[in-house]
Amino acid sequence: MKKKGRIWRVFVVALCLGSVAPAWATGDAEALRLMEQVRHSLPDVPLSLDASLRLLDSSGRPLKTVSAEAQLTRTDDGSVARYRILDAFGSVRDEMSITLGGAQADFSYATGDPPESAPLPDLFASIAGTGVSWMELSFSFFWWEHPRIIGSEKVANRWECQIIALDCPPEYESGWSEVRLWVAPAYGAVVRGEAWRDGRAIKRFEVLAVRKLRQVYMIGDMEIRDFENGTRSRLKVGRLEMISPDYTPEQLQELYAPVVW
């Protein structure tokens, strides 16, 4: 089953635009510029990675850990991101594919190993009891309409950020009403986000560590706090590789060099 909507993958390169401005290209001029900077700062190479989704207790110890895989490939008119959630034996439990082109996206969901097509799940529901949803995993809000700057704040006493609010598209309003992103212009990166509903924040996602790839930054470790039920979750990237990389060992060493923020 497929569903169309505006979406962004955290590892997807900014898409080529036609002569007609996409829907998200309306709003506060500075907010538009910053969101474009965020999208353009993301890797533009095919990627394969392993990650873990963890539900934590109050002291930060994992109560549940689920392994995941992701792969990003380029197409002539966009990108395809494929997520696989694995069971305890390493078999595929869920698979979500997102096809990007312009400002639209197609979602395709499957279950089992080998995966078989299934109805699209609630994108805001917890994945396998981890507290992380498909919406957070997909970072679709990077492409939502009408971004606007609503303030500024220094995060973690390190990053000077502009706070950008984006309204949730009508097809997703059952989950959130808006998202607020703390964007650090010096890095072209989002370091914090909040999901809002009914005038209050219900979730916060905070970047704890970043990875560097080809001189750009991407999320390596993120904590998600659910203010409604008090839970905490972690999304952490482990193995990260370029698919068929055409680089020398020296270039790869530079690409994977550690990052200090």
JONORPE-V310880 format. One record per backbone hydrogen bond with DSSP energy under -0.5 kcal/mol. CO is the residue of the C=O (numbers start at 0). NH is the residue of the N-H. If there is no record, write none. Layout:
# JONORPE-V310880
co	nh
CO	NH
CO	NH
This chain:
# JONORPE-V310880
co	nh
0	108
2	106
4	104
8	11
18	20
21	24
25	145
27	31
28	32
29	33
30	34
31	35
32	36
33	37
34	38
35	39
36	40
38	13
38	41
45	242
46	71
47	240
48	69
49	237
50	67
51	235
52	65
53	55
53	233
54	62
54	63
55	231
56	59
60	56
63	54
65	52
66	85
67	50
68	83
69	48
70	81
71	46
72	79
74	77
77	74
78	99
79	72
80	97
81	70
82	95
83	68
83	85
84	92
84	93
86	89
90	86
92	111
93	84
94	109
95	82
96	107
97	80
97	99
98	105
99	78
100	103
103	100
104	4
105	98
106	2
107	96
108	117
109	94
110	115
115	110
120	122
121	124
122	134
124	133
125	127
126	129
131	126
132	136
133	137
134	138
134	139
138	141
139	142
140	143
144	166
146	27
147	164
150	162
152	154
152	160
154	157
154	158
157	159
158	154
158	160
160	152
161	163
161	182
162	149
162	150
163	180
164	147
165	178
168	171
169	172
171	174
171	175
176	167
177	195
178	165
179	193
180	163
180	182
181	190
181	191
182	161
182	184
183	186
183	187
183	188
188	183
188	190
190	206
191	181
192	204
193	179
194	201
194	202
195	176
195	177
196	199
199	196
201	226
201	227
202	194
203	224
204	192
205	222
208	219
208	220
210	217
212	215
215	212
217	210
219	236
220	207
220	208
221	234
222	205
223	232
224	203
224	226
225	229
230	225
231	55
232	223
233	53
233	235
234	221
235	51
238	49
240	47
241	243
241	244
244	246
247	251
248	252
249	253
250	254
251	255
253	256
258	260
